[in-house]
Amino acid sequence: MQKGRQLNAVLRFDEVSFRYRRHLVFEGFSFDFSQFPVALLGPNGAGKSTLIGLSAATERARRGRIEVAGVSTESAAGRKEIRRTVSAVAQAPTGMRGLSVRELVAYTAWLKGMSHREAWDESEHALELVGLTRLSDRPSLGLSGGELRRAAIAGALCSRPTLLLLDESTVGLDPAQRESVIDTIATLSTRIPILYSTHEVDDLWSFARGVVVLDAGTVSFAGTVDEFYALAQRGETPRERASSAYARALKTTSPSTR
């Protein structure tokens, strides 16, 4: 795993348009993500998962340009390079019958183009980073929800990505499992740029540097965590303040998004 990677690697959208059949998700969307780690907030249908798919080049825009760490989606070679160097973890990762936890992690890296030997060697370090070394020989189908999310993150890390994209990685977890995943994200955020899509606004202070609120395919707020919480008008607990700030962010256009 590489250390000391530039944490301000830019994810750039330039006049991007995308639709699913008749449903328009983005139209002329332009935005630079540069304040990593960044939490991506927004209601269901705002375009968060689509943005992650476009960033990983698993979805292709109808128009416009997406750039990750200087590599553009405009060419087939660029899209292939982004798919190799950007790792995304879906909302509901699963284990695989017959594979141990370490084998599953190494298999994920192999799918990214690493050699079997390199993927196997890297899997040991990745599992250590997410705190799952003791479970490396356990059947992957026997993991709890939180352990499975952390194993999926380990698999994403194996290929030494330039950007790690996490889509609702704590959804459906109990409080203890959720805390373990958030702790893992916070630890990794010092090593690699992370964009984390979430509905859990009270987790932001644990790991995020920047906050971007997406609503109906547009950015309604972008700023630091402190600027986000400064929107709050009420609340004594972190959850109450975050919920208040989020409600205002959905109605606000911050200067950096104009």
matplotlib code that plots the C-alpha trace (Angstrom):
import matplotlib.pyplot as plt

x = [0.0, 1.4, 1.8, 2.1, -0.2, -1.4, -4.7, -5.9, -6.2, -9.0, -12.2, -13.5, -16.9, -17.1, -20.6, -21.6, -25.0, -26.4, -29.8, -31.3, -33.7, -36.1, -34.9, -32.5, -29.9, -27.3, -27.6, -24.5, -23.1, -19.7, -17.9, -14.4, -14.0, -10.7, -11.3, -10.7, -11.9, -15.3, -18.8, -21.4, -24.9, -28.3, -31.8, -32.7, -32.6, -30.3, -27.7, -25.1, -24.8, -24.7, -22.0, -19.9, -20.5, -19.4, -16.4, -15.4, -16.1, -18.6, -21.2, -20.6, -21.8, -23.8, -21.9, -19.1, -15.8, -14.9, -11.3, -9.7, -6.1, -5.5, -7.0, -10.0, -13.0, -12.9, -11.0, -11.4, -7.9, -8.7, -11.9, -9.9, -7.2, -9.8, -11.5, -8.1, -7.0, -10.3, -12.0, -15.6, -17.4, -21.1, -23.9, -24.3, -21.1, -21.4, -19.1, -18.4, -19.0, -15.7, -13.5, -11.9, -11.9, -8.3, -9.0, -12.0, -9.9, -7.2, -9.7, -11.1, -7.6, -7.0, -10.1, -8.5, -5.6, -3.1, -1.1, -2.2, 1.0, 0.8, -2.9, -2.3, 0.7, -1.2, -4.3, -2.5, -1.6, -5.1, -6.8, -4.4, -5.4, -9.1, -8.6, -9.6, -6.3, -7.6, -10.5, -8.4, -9.0, -12.6, -15.2, -16.2, -19.9, -19.6, -18.9, -21.2, -22.5, -19.8, -17.0, -18.2, -18.1, -14.6, -13.5, -15.0, -13.0, -9.8, -10.5, -10.8, -7.5, -5.6, -5.2, -3.6, -6.3, -5.8, -9.3, -11.6, -15.4, -17.7, -21.5, -23.6, -21.1, -22.9, -26.5, -28.3, -25.7, -26.2, -24.6, -21.5, -20.9, -21.4, -18.9, -16.3, -16.8, -16.6, -13.4, -11.9, -12.8, -11.3, -8.1, -7.8, -8.7, -5.1, -3.7, -5.9, -8.5, -12.0, -15.4, -18.1, -21.8, -23.9, -27.3, -25.8, -25.0, -23.9, -20.9, -19.2, -17.1, -15.4, -13.6, -14.7, -12.8, -15.3, -19.0, -20.9, -24.8, -26.3, -30.0, -31.7, -28.4, -27.1, -24.8, -26.8, -23.9, -20.1, -17.7, -15.7, -17.3, -17.1, -19.0, -21.6, -22.2, -22.3, -25.6, -27.3, -29.9, -30.8, -29.7, -27.6, -26.3, -24.1, -26.9, -29.4, -26.9, -26.1, -29.7, -30.5, -27.4, -28.5, -32.0, -30.6, -28.0, -30.7, -32.2, -28.9, -26.6, -23.2, -20.8, -18.5, -21.4, -22.6]
y = [0.0, 3.4, 6.0, 9.8, 10.0, 13.5, 13.9, 16.7, 14.7, 16.2, 14.5, 16.9, 17.0, 19.3, 19.8, 16.2, 15.0, 11.5, 9.9, 6.5, 5.9, 8.8, 9.8, 12.8, 12.6, 15.2, 18.0, 20.2, 19.2, 20.8, 20.5, 19.9, 17.6, 18.6, 18.7, 15.0, 13.2, 14.4, 13.3, 13.3, 13.9, 14.1, 12.6, 9.4, 10.1, 13.0, 11.3, 10.2, 6.6, 7.7, 10.2, 7.4, 5.1, 8.0, 8.6, 5.0, 4.9, 2.0, 4.4, 6.6, 10.1, 11.1, 14.3, 16.1, 15.2, 13.5, 13.6, 11.6, 12.5, 13.9, 11.0, 11.8, 9.7, 11.2, 8.3, 4.5, 4.3, 6.9, 5.1, 1.8, 3.5, 5.0, 1.6, 0.2, 2.9, 4.0, 1.6, 1.7, -0.2, -0.8, -0.5, -4.3, -6.3, -10.0, -12.9, -15.8, -19.4, -21.3, -18.3, -17.2, -13.6, -13.2, -15.0, -12.8, -9.7, -11.0, -12.0, -8.4, -7.1, -9.7, -8.5, -5.1, -6.5, -7.4, -10.6, -13.5, -13.2, -9.4, -9.6, -12.3, -10.4, -7.1, -8.7, -9.3, -5.6, -4.5, -6.7, -5.3, -1.8, -2.5, -4.6, -8.0, -9.9, -12.3, -13.3, -13.8, -17.6, -17.5, -18.3, -15.0, -16.0, -16.2, -12.5, -10.1, -7.0, -4.7, -7.2, -7.7, -4.0, -3.7, -6.7, -5.1, -1.9, -4.1, -5.5, -2.0, -1.0, -3.9, -2.4, 0.7, 3.1, 6.8, 7.4, 5.3, 5.7, 4.4, 4.2, 4.1, 1.8, 1.9, 1.5, -1.3, -1.8, -1.9, 0.9, -1.2, -2.4, 1.2, 2.5, 0.0, 0.9, 4.7, 4.1, 2.2, 5.1, 7.7, 5.7, 5.3, 8.9, 9.9, 7.6, 7.9, 10.4, 9.1, 10.2, 8.7, 8.8, 8.6, 9.5, 9.4, 13.1, 12.8, 10.8, 13.6, 15.0, 11.5, 11.5, 14.2, 17.4, 18.5, 18.2, 18.3, 18.1, 16.9, 17.6, 16.6, 16.5, 19.8, 20.8, 22.8, 23.1, 22.6, 23.5, 22.3, 20.3, 23.5, 25.5, 22.8, 22.7, 26.5, 26.2, 24.6, 26.8, 24.4, 21.3, 20.4, 17.0, 16.4, 14.5, 17.4, 20.0, 17.9, 17.3, 21.0, 21.9, 19.3, 20.6, 24.1, 22.9, 21.4, 24.9, 26.8, 27.5, 28.1, 30.6, 27.8, 26.1, 29.2]
z = [0.0, -1.0, 1.7, 1.4, -1.7, -2.6, -0.8, -3.0, -6.2, -8.2, -9.4, -12.0, -13.8, -16.8, -18.5, -17.8, -18.9, -18.0, -18.1, -17.3, -20.2, -19.8, -16.4, -16.5, -13.7, -14.7, -17.3, -17.9, -14.4, -13.6, -10.3, -8.9, -5.9, -4.3, -0.6, 0.3, 2.3, 1.2, 2.3, -0.5, 0.9, -0.7, -0.7, -2.6, -6.3, -6.0, -8.2, -5.6, -6.8, -10.5, -9.7, -8.1, -11.2, -13.5, -11.4, -11.6, -15.3, -14.8, -16.1, -19.2, -19.6, -22.7, -22.9, -21.1, -19.5, -16.3, -15.1, -12.2, -11.2, -14.6, -16.6, -18.7, -19.7, -23.2, -24.7, -24.4, -23.0, -20.4, -19.3, -19.0, -16.9, -14.6, -14.1, -13.2, -10.8, -9.1, -6.7, -5.8, -3.0, -3.6, -1.0, -0.5, -1.0, -0.6, 0.2, -2.3, -1.7, -1.3, -0.8, 2.5, 3.4, 2.2, -1.0, -1.7, -1.1, -3.4, -6.0, -6.1, -6.8, -9.5, -11.3, -11.3, -13.3, -10.6, -10.9, -8.6, -6.6, -6.2, -5.3, -2.7, -1.2, -1.1, 0.4, 3.7, 4.1, 3.1, 5.7, 8.3, 7.4, 7.9, 11.1, 9.7, 9.8, 12.4, 10.1, 6.9, 6.8, 7.7, 5.0, 3.4, 3.6, 7.4, 7.9, 9.7, 7.9, 9.2, 8.6, 5.1, 4.4, 5.8, 3.7, 0.6, 1.4, 1.8, -1.7, -3.1, -1.4, -2.8, -6.3, -4.8, -6.1, -6.8, -5.5, -3.2, -3.7, -1.0, -1.7, 1.5, 3.3, 6.6, 5.4, 7.2, 9.9, 13.6, 15.7, 16.6, 13.0, 11.7, 14.1, 13.1, 9.4, 10.1, 12.2, 9.2, 6.8, 9.2, 9.4, 5.6, 4.8, 5.9, 3.2, 0.2, -1.2, -0.3, -1.5, 0.7, -0.1, 3.0, 4.6, 8.1, 8.5, 12.2, 11.1, 9.2, 12.0, 12.3, 9.0, 6.5, 5.5, 2.9, 2.4, -0.8, -0.9, -4.1, -4.8, -8.1, -10.0, -8.8, -5.9, -3.3, -0.9, -1.0, 1.8, 4.8, 7.6, 9.8, 7.2, 6.9, 10.7, 10.7, 8.7, 11.8, 13.5, 16.3, 18.1, 21.1, 20.0, 16.9, 15.3, 15.8, 14.5, 11.5, 10.7, 10.9, 8.7, 6.2, 5.9, 5.3, 2.8, 0.6, 0.4, 0.0, -2.9, -1.4, -3.1, -4.3, -6.3, -8.1]

ax = plt.figure().add_subplot(projection="3d")
ax.plot(x, y, z, "-o")
ax.set_aspect("equal")
plt.show()
